């Protein structure tokens, strides 16, 4: 899956506290292969691509 900045995603990782939450892709950390997702107005967390799916 090719995620793009501004894309709406949902967390699919069963073990993650933000499971099923909807967020927006805001940044790519290419060195660590992580995607920064913003939930609501302020909370932001990094995820691996396999922890996310397009909303």
N, C-alpha and C positions, 0 to 999 in steps of 0.2 A: 504494500500500500504506500503510495506517495502522498504524504501529508503536506499541506501547504499552509502558510501563515494565514490566519483568519478562518480556517476550516473548523467546523464544529465537530467535536469528537466525544466519545463516551469511554469511560474506563471499564475494561472487561476483565481485569485481573481479580479473580475471586478473593485473593488474600489482601487486597488493598482496601484501606478505609474509605477511599473515594469511589468504590465500585458503583457502577451505574450512574455516576454523576456526569453531567454534561459540562464541557469546557471548550475553550477556544485555543487553538495552536497560536503561540506568540513568538516562539524562538526555537532554533535548532542548535544544539551543541554537537557539532560534527565530530569533535575529538572523542567525546564519550558516547556518541550515538544515542543521545537523549533528546527528547522533545519537551519543551516547557509549555505546560498547559495552565491557563488562567481559568479559575472557577469563580463565578460571581465578580465582584469588583476588586478584591484584593488578594485572595489566596492563589498562589502559584506553586506548582510542583512539577518535577521532571519525571518523565516516563520513557521507557523503552518502547519502540514502535509496536512490539508484540503485545503490549498491555492496553492498546487503544484500538478503537474502530471508529470509522466515520459515523456520525450521527445521522 
